[in-house]
Amino acid sequence: THDFFQWHHDHGDRDVGDVMRNHFDQYLNIQKWMLEHRPTVIVECGAGGGDNTRKLLSLKSQYPFTLLVISDGKNPITEVIEGFQWINGISYRHLPSCDDASIGLCLIDTDHNYWTLQQELGAVYPKMIIGGLIAMHDTETYWNNSGRADQYHTREPYPQEIIACEKQGKMMGDAVKEFLAQHLDVQIVQQVPESCGAMMLQVKALVMA
């Protein structure tokens, strides 16, 4: 059961403007999840100024992995780092290029609206390994809301589908609930209200009756 849907709105710190890096070693504690599960292929969708990216890369001293960043902002990391790639683009357009059943951890902190998250979850699902983790930020702030600007940082205008879904009353939380209903092998394994909220999903092997 997904008790989080009832628990969600009675808790929370709505400090809008917080970023995923706050969940690296506290709250959702991505560092702990990484060191426990040791994903060898990590994809970060939406990286802003690269603060969380640098924290992720710091764990390369603990074990080897590749990190692919897909973000509509330019790469602020000037060092050449083995196993690190930054694609300046839109997440849901580039996720389909990843190998099937390859991603051990995907972090999503892009546009917090129904249509975008629906595209991202749909694109990344076949790319995840069994046991793979999907971390999402701003699940508290935008669960019953919709986040968007007028255009991407690439200056490309937003798809009209985003606005159309908003007019239908579709919010970020609806995308998560629909995805879980359609994929019974994906479960919420952690959720926290702090720092705008974050949630961890895990792809599990289906047990056939």
C-alpha positions as semicolon CSV with decimal commas, in nm:
position;residue;x (nm);y (nm);z (nm)
1;T;0,000;0,000;0,000
2;H;0,111;0,356;-0,063
3;D;0,042;0,518;0,273
4;F;0,245;0,819;0,167
5;F;-0,051;0,949;-0,031
6;Q;-0,243;0,999;0,294
7;W;0,057;1,093;0,512
8;H;0,197;1,348;0,275
9;H;0,020;1,676;0,339
10;D;0,020;1,676;0,717
11;H;0,398;1,715;0,726
12;G;0,661;1,912;0,552
13;D;0,896;2,199;0,518
14;R;0,794;2,411;0,221
15;D;1,117;2,603;0,185
16;V;1,082;2,653;-0,189
17;G;1,423;2,701;-0,347
18;D;1,589;2,410;-0,170
19;V;1,779;2,180;-0,400
20;M;1,861;1,811;-0,435
21;R;2,204;1,854;-0,278
22;N;2,035;1,888;0,062
23;H;1,931;1,525;0,026
24;F;2,280;1,396;-0,050
25;D;2,390;1,312;0,305
26;Q;2,077;1,395;0,504
27;Y;1,698;1,358;0,473
28;L;1,667;1,116;0,177
29;N;2,042;1,052;0,214
30;I;2,134;0,954;-0,141
31;Q;2,491;0,888;-0,029
32;K;2,370;0,612;0,203
33;W;2,162;0,453;-0,072
34;M;2,457;0,466;-0,312
35;L;2,703;0,309;-0,072
36;E;2,456;0,036;0,018
37;H;2,348;-0,052;-0,337
38;R;2,657;0,063;-0,531
39;P;2,485;0,143;-0,860
40;T;2,740;0,135;-1,143
41;V;2,536;0,351;-1,384
42;I;2,386;0,672;-1,245
43;V;2,180;0,926;-1,439
44;E;2,105;1,270;-1,298
45;C;1,819;1,454;-1,469
46;G;1,832;1,824;-1,390
47;A;2,154;1,939;-1,227
48;G;2,126;2,317;-1,192
49;G;2,463;2,458;-1,098
50;G;2,615;2,115;-1,048
51;D;2,636;2,119;-0,667
52;N;2,473;1,780;-0,628
53;T;2,669;1,648;-0,925
54;R;2,994;1,728;-0,747
55;K;2,872;1,545;-0,438
56;L;2,785;1,241;-0,645
57;L;3,126;1,247;-0,811
58;S;3,295;1,262;-0,471
59;L;3,181;0,903;-0,414
60;K;3,401;0,784;-0,699
61;S;3,670;0,753;-0,435
62;Q;3,452;0,489;-0,266
63;Y;3,370;0,271;-0,570
64;P;3,370;0,298;-0,952
65;F;3,060;0,413;-1,143
66;T;2,962;0,616;-1,448
67;L;2,757;0,933;-1,413
68;L;2,551;1,078;-1,694
69;V;2,396;1,420;-1,636
70;I;2,110;1,538;-1,858
71;S;2,036;1,902;-1,787
72;D;1,918;2,203;-1,987
73;G;2,193;2,410;-1,825
74;K;2,556;2,419;-1,932
75;N;2,813;2,198;-1,764
76;P;2,983;2,394;-1,483
77;I;3,237;2,118;-1,413
78;T;3,554;2,193;-1,607
79;E;3,764;1,900;-1,489
80;V;3,797;1,593;-1,709
81;I;3,662;1,306;-1,499
82;E;3,663;0,948;-1,618
83;G;3,315;0,801;-1,644
84;F;3,141;1,139;-1,635
85;Q;2,934;1,292;-1,913
86;W;2,711;1,600;-1,921
87;I;2,448;1,631;-2,193
88;N;2,302;1,978;-2,240
89;G;1,947;1,882;-2,328
90;I;1,602;1,775;-2,214
91;S;1,578;1,469;-1,989
92;Y;1,291;1,279;-2,147
93;R;1,442;1,317;-2,494
94;H;1,779;1,169;-2,401
95;L;1,674;0,898;-2,153
96;P;1,555;0,667;-2,436
97;S;1,916;0,659;-2,565
98;C;2,035;0,483;-2,248
99;D;2,076;0,106;-2,263
100;D;1,785;-0,103;-2,144
101;A;1,822;-0,252;-1,795
102;S;2,138;-0,051;-1,726
103;I;2,060;0,230;-1,478
104;G;2,106;0,159;-1,109
105;L;2,013;0,508;-0,985
106;C;1,824;0,788;-1,158
107;L;1,783;1,124;-0,988
108;I;1,503;1,349;-1,115
109;D;1,498;1,719;-1,026
110;T;1,374;1,892;-1,338
111;D;1,035;2,051;-1,406
112;H;0,792;1,950;-1,136
113;N;0,477;1,911;-1,341
114;Y;0,259;1,616;-1,442
115;W;0,348;1,594;-1,810
116;T;0,725;1,622;-1,771
117;L;0,747;1,370;-1,487
118;Q;0,516;1,134;-1,675
119;Q;0,752;1,147;-1,974
120;E;1,060;1,097;-1,754
121;L;0,924;0,803;-1,556
122;G;0,795;0,637;-1,870
123;A;1,131;0,682;-2,045
124;V;1,351;0,569;-1,758
125;Y;1,151;0,264;-1,646
126;P;1,277;0,022;-1,915
127;K;1,631;0,148;-1,855
128;M;1,634;0,050;-1,486
129;I;1,790;-0,266;-1,349
130;I;1,602;-0,487;-1,103
131;G;1,670;-0,324;-0,767
132;G;1,734;0,010;-0,937
133;L;1,645;0,333;-0,755
134;I;1,465;0,646;-0,873
135;A;1,508;0,954;-0,650
136;M;1,273;1,249;-0,699
137;H;1,296;1,595;-0,541
138;D;1,025;1,851;-0,455
139;T;0,762;1,586;-0,392
140;E;0,628;1,788;-0,099
141;T;0,616;2,129;-0,263
142;Y;0,469;2,021;-0,596
143;W;0,269;1,708;-0,511
144;N;-0,060;1,897;-0,553
145;N;0,093;2,168;-0,766
146;S;0,264;2,216;-1,100
147;G;0,604;2,372;-1,158
148;R;0,714;2,525;-1,484
149;A;0,865;2,836;-1,638
150;D;0,802;2,987;-1,981
151;Q;1,091;2,808;-2,149
152;Y;1,384;2,574;-2,092
153;H;1,729;2,714;-2,021
154;T;1,809;2,618;-2,379
155;R;1,556;2,894;-2,468
156;E;1,326;2,634;-2,622
157;P;0,960;2,701;-2,534
158;Y;0,777;2,454;-2,313
159;P;0,556;2,191;-2,480
160;Q;0,191;2,289;-2,493
161;E;0,107;1,951;-2,338
162;I;0,230;2,082;-2,002
163;I;-0,024;2,365;-2,001
164;A;-0,299;2,136;-2,131
165;C;-0,243;1,891;-1,845
166;E;-0,249;2,176;-1,593
167;K;-0,584;2,288;-1,729
168;Q;-0,711;1,934;-1,670
169;G;-0,600;1,962;-1,306
170;K;-0,312;1,714;-1,343
171;M;-0,035;1,772;-1,088
172;M;0,306;1,620;-1,015
173;G;0,164;1,375;-0,762
174;D;-0,079;1,239;-1,021
175;A;0,212;1,135;-1,243
176;V;0,368;0,935;-0,957
177;K;0,041;0,768;-0,858
178;E;-0,040;0,672;-1,216
179;F;0,312;0,536;-1,271
180;L;0,294;0,319;-0,959
181;A;-0,050;0,191;-1,055
182;Q;0,081;0,092;-1,398
183;H;0,406;-0,063;-1,270
184;L;0,338;-0,292;-0,977
185;D;0,706;-0,384;-0,958
186;V;0,794;-0,029;-0,849
187;Q;0,751;0,064;-0,484
188;I;0,807;0,367;-0,263
189;V;1,090;0,269;-0,030
190;Q;1,148;0,605;0,139
191;Q;0,989;0,949;0,152
192;V;1,085;1,256;0,353
193;P;0,909;1,593;0,392
194;E;1,218;1,805;0,462
195;S;1,381;2,039;0,211
196;C;1,078;2,049;-0,023
197;G;1,034;1,674;0,008
198;A;1,196;1,381;-0,169
199;M;1,098;1,025;-0,253
200;M;1,287;0,709;-0,341
201;L;1,131;0,446;-0,566
202;Q;1,277;0,100;-0,625
203;V;1,219;-0,143;-0,909
204;K;1,164;-0,487;-0,758
205;A;1,124;-0,828;-0,919
206;L;0,760;-0,926;-0,953
207;V;0,669;-1,242;-0,765
208;M;0,431;-1,447;-0,979
209;A;0,149;-1,617;-0,789
